[in-house]
Amino acid sequence: MITIEEIKNKLENSMPNAIIEISNPQEDGRHFFAKIIWDEFENKTLVEQHQFVYEILKEEMKEQIHALGLDTKSK
């Protein structure tokens, strides 16, 4: 089972200087919510921002993460 810390570390490694908060609202280890503020999201659509995050976690989303809600923005 993947942990909040593992998700956060993977995102932080791919998104330097981002502010990242991860939660597991259902406390089941499979449904997560991420709030990410990252300057590199500027001039990217919401869809592009989410695609970027999903690409980083694509392996984990195959079996370990059932759902990932996102709130992304540049500032």
C-alpha positions in Angstrom: 0.0 0.0 0.0 1.4 3.4 -1.0 1.6 6.1 1.7 1.0 9.8 1.6 4.7 10.4 2.2 5.6 8.3 -0.9 3.3 10.2 -3.1 4.5 13.5 -1.8 8.2 12.5 -2.2 7.6 11.4 -5.8 5.8 14.6 -6.7 8.4 16.8 -4.9 11.2 15.1 -6.9 9.5 15.9 -10.2 8.2 19.4 -9.2 11.0 21.3 -7.4 9.9 24.1 -5.1 6.2 23.1 -5.4 4.0 23.4 -2.3 2.3 20.0 -2.0 -0.3 18.8 0.4 -1.6 15.2 0.2 -4.5 13.7 2.2 -6.3 10.4 2.3 -9.8 11.6 3.1 -11.3 8.1 3.3 -8.3 6.8 5.3 -8.2 3.7 3.1 -4.8 4.1 1.5 -6.3 4.1 -2.0 -8.2 7.4 -2.3 -6.1 10.5 -2.2 -6.4 14.3 -2.7 -3.5 16.5 -3.7 -3.3 20.3 -3.5 -0.3 21.5 -5.5 0.9 25.1 -6.0 3.7 25.3 -8.5 5.0 28.3 -10.5 5.6 26.0 -13.5 1.8 25.6 -13.9 1.6 29.2 -15.0 0.2 29.5 -18.6 -0.9 25.8 -18.5 -4.5 24.8 -18.6 -6.1 22.9 -15.7 -6.2 19.8 -17.9 -2.4 20.2 -18.7 -1.6 20.6 -15.0 -3.6 17.5 -14.1 -2.1 15.5 -16.9 1.4 16.4 -15.7 0.6 15.1 -12.2 -1.0 12.0 -13.5 2.0 11.3 -15.7 4.3 11.4 -12.6 2.1 8.9 -10.7 1.1 6.7 -13.7 2.7 3.6 -12.3 1.2 4.0 -8.9 -2.2 4.7 -10.4 -2.2 1.3 -12.1 -2.6 -0.6 -8.9 -1.9 1.4 -5.7 -3.9 4.6 -6.1 -7.6 4.0 -6.9 -8.5 7.7 -7.1 -6.6 11.0 -7.0 -8.4 14.3 -6.7 -6.4 17.4 -7.6 -6.5 21.1 -6.9 -3.6 22.6 -8.9 -2.6 26.2 -9.5 0.4 28.4 -10.2 0.0 30.8 -7.3 
